[in-house]
């Protein structure tokens, strides 16, 4: 009965969205967008803070704001079906209904149910990028379509409707991914991809299914990008952007920042280039020294990381920066109450089926080939993770590996979780040993930023 009511509610919302999106062109666009924001507020309710809705309303009440320009660009250059599916699947199913469902099931099963799951369909990749953590998996593992389908089916039953495909290179399995997206058409799928295999057919498949969004990796201009990813890769990525833009697709970037490229990838010149290519958002990821061969040399020093902290906030500020939205996975820990891994809000399934707490933390005690998804989420490693979160009262030090390496050592020692690295298993002592000096150096700067940016209540 509940499923029938849910389907009816989704259908009603779909009809309303169709009408709203149809009337977004012309002089009344701002008025219609305000109606759409009010509709989102009605369905989403207290899931978001009240100021979130006020900020959204402010975008369409001030035609001179940068986010007004940003919103209009998206509306003018994105196929309406993709916008509707994003609102329905990521907004209604994952953000509203799913958020409530995972909370209910978390209480039922006595362990946190994640809001989003990252999965690696394959370890295979057509590139071999310097410093890539996924390269540690080798190139011989893959999850079958049936295994991926089973995990998503189990996840949807728990309320999970947001899925991220990583790798390896997920687009080497693009036929299976689009097949999954078409079958699970109430879920949203994001692909972290190198973009080199994106072509017209890929874009047409995106438009057909409506619920796949790629985030394409790029780490600078041609010299820097190709120095890490191989000659000609930058041009292939630019071509992928051009193809997606021509088809009015929705897409973003995934950028790993290091001590070598952090200023370039956040420069006005670089971001203007991305905007010109139709990119509307970017994930920024702090370099992680994962794997026996990973070098700590690319880790940022405190001054460089502080620069990133301020620069990302400047870029996405309401009165500063460019019409572009970005998220800094490390420095935005304060907005999600620290580390979100270990099943708190997300977890990772590698191409061997091991269910890991994080895409950067390669240890596990459960595999989807042997256990159900809920059993994997109930593994002692995840429970120990959740018992320790947040790992630091200063949420600018969120990670149990990078900023609090003693915490990860303690968790692995307590649970005896084995390494899942399929090429060269790395001990927790070796992994965290590369982060000890970094954590010690960052702590004073993190304290200064936290004290400056937050009201202290003693």
C-alpha angles and dihedrals in degrees: 000000000000091000091052091051090047092051090049092050091050091049091050091050090047091055091049091048092049090055093044095049091046090059098047095100124081135030095319095058095109091048091049092046090054088054088051092051089051089050091052089049090052094054099033096042116162093356085096127041115260091246090061090065091043090053090050092050089049090059092063097036093058112055090185096059121106092235089056087059090044094051093047091051091054092046093048096045106036126081108250092231091061092049091049093048091049091053093045100042105028095030108033103023102034104022100039114018095025094048090056093042095052089048090053093047092045088061092044096052099034095237134082116270110212122238092217134022126205114212133185110215089189144001090217117110135175089218135049106209122195111253096010111152091205090062087071089072095064123225105275106078129090141160115232122239088250092054093048091047091050094052092048092047091051091045094051089052087058092048099263111141102155119084131176121197116208133157150104090333110322095200090068080075096041095132091057093043093054089045089054092046091051093050095044095045095158091062129079120230126200122187123208098206141162087230096222094117096049112116139154093284090053091053091047090051089052090055092045098053096029098202105081122095122179125213106200122209118236125155104189139311123327100287097047095038096047092043087066101029105031138267115307095015094113092055091049091052091049088051090051090053091050092051093049092046092051090054093047093241127163113242144145142183138263113213128187109205122205139171086272102051109021096109095043096052092050097042121119089239093056095044092047087054090053092047090051088054092054098257111151104180143018138203112213116202125193112232111261120201094225120161134038092272097045115119123224088209092091092057113112121246118232094265092051093048092047087054089055091048092057097035097055090050090049093051095053098034117126092236101028141053129020134314092273136106125221140172125206105210093204106034094043093063089111091068095055098037097258128295113019097188132101091062095302090118102335145009138182134242113200125212090265091058096252111148106223129185093236141006086246098043109074103194129105146162098196139057129196090224090065105028141035118260093253090051089052090051089052094058116130092245091062093045090052090049092052092046089058099045125148090038092198133023086226101075090201084074097054107144125087089210108037103034101016105032093161088063094058091046089054094048094050092044090050097047100029089221109178126229115265095201104129097198107038116000111223122212117229089238091058094045097047093039087070089057103045096088092042092052093049092049095047097047098080093048091046090052092050092050092045094049092047095047104039136058110241117221111197 
